[in-house]
């Protein structure tokens, strides 16, 4: 799957071993790298459904954004490159048609909501 980042700062941070550990700690940095590798090795978002990390769609004011678990309560947030996001007649997103994502943040979104 094609992976991009919301901004250059986030891309540089997660691609630098020293800085990612300094910013997020060893455990969270390791989980971030693992989740990014899982996404990169997937052909579509559907391939992540049964992987560790609980990849899931968000709802309400974060509809159109997905998350996966890091270390509790932190999540890696991302959104599909496809615009509009592929969906069926019932409005459900079609994960197998999503072939790229943009990483938008690493956050405890429960605290920020």
C-alpha positions in Angstrom: 0.0 0.0 0.0 1.1 3.5 -0.7 1.9 5.4 2.5 2.2 9.2 2.8 2.3 11.6 5.7 0.2 14.6 6.6 3.3 16.8 6.8 7.1 16.6 6.4 7.7 16.9 10.1 5.7 13.8 10.9 7.4 11.9 8.0 10.9 12.9 9.2 10.1 12.0 12.8 8.8 8.5 12.2 11.7 7.7 9.8 14.4 8.7 12.2 15.1 6.0 14.9 16.7 8.3 17.4 14.0 11.0 17.1 11.0 8.7 17.2 12.3 7.0 20.4 13.0 10.4 21.9 9.5 11.7 21.1 7.4 8.6 21.9 9.6 6.2 23.9 10.9 2.8 23.0 7.6 0.8 23.3 5.4 3.3 21.3 8.2 3.8 18.7 8.4 0.1 18.2 4.6 -0.2 17.7 4.6 2.8 15.3 7.3 1.1 13.2 5.4 -2.2 13.3 2.0 -0.7 12.2 3.7 1.3 9.4 5.4 -1.9 8.2 2.0 -3.7 8.3 0.4 -1.0 6.2 3.3 -0.9 3.7 3.2 -4.7 3.3 -0.6 -4.7 2.7 -2.0 -4.3 -0.8 -5.2 -2.8 0.4 -6.7 -1.7 3.7 -8.7 -5.0 3.7 -5.4 -6.8 4.4 -5.1 -5.2 7.8 -8.5 -6.3 9.2 -7.1 -9.4 10.9 -3.7 -8.1 11.8 -2.8 -7.2 15.4 -3.5 -3.6 16.1 -7.3 -3.5 15.8 -7.5 -1.4 12.6 -10.8 0.3 12.7 -12.9 3.1 11.2 -13.7 6.0 13.5 -17.2 7.6 13.7 -19.0 10.8 14.3 -16.6 13.8 14.0 -13.8 11.6 12.9 -15.7 9.7 10.2 -13.4 9.0 7.2 -10.4 8.4 9.5 -9.1 5.0 10.6 -7.0 4.1 13.6 -4.9 1.3 14.9 -3.7 0.6 18.4 -0.2 1.4 19.5 0.3 1.3 23.3 -2.8 2.1 25.2 -4.4 4.7 24.9 -2.4 5.9 21.8 -3.4 5.3 18.2 -2.0 5.8 14.8 -4.5 7.8 12.8 -4.7 7.7 9.0 -7.1 8.4 6.1 -7.4 6.9 2.7 -5.9 8.6 -0.4 -9.1 7.9 -2.3 -11.4 10.8 -2.6 -14.2 10.1 -2.3 -13.6 7.1 -0.1 -15.1 4.0 -1.9 -18.3 3.0 -0.3 -21.3 0.7 -1.1 -25.0 1.6 -1.5 -25.4 1.5 2.3 -22.6 4.0 2.9 -20.2 1.4 4.3 -16.6 2.0 3.3 -15.1 -0.7 1.0 -11.7 -1.5 2.6 -10.5 -3.6 -0.3 -10.7 -0.6 -2.6 -8.4 1.5 -0.5 -4.9 1.2 -1.8 -3.1 4.1 0.0 -3.3 6.0 3.2 -2.0 9.3 4.6 -0.7 9.1 8.2 -2.2 12.1 10.0 -1.2 11.8 13.6 -0.1 9.7 16.6 -2.5 10.6 19.4 -4.6 9.7 22.4 -7.8 10.8 20.6 -10.0 9.9 23.6 -8.3 12.6 25.6 -8.6 15.1 22.7 -12.2 14.6 21.9 
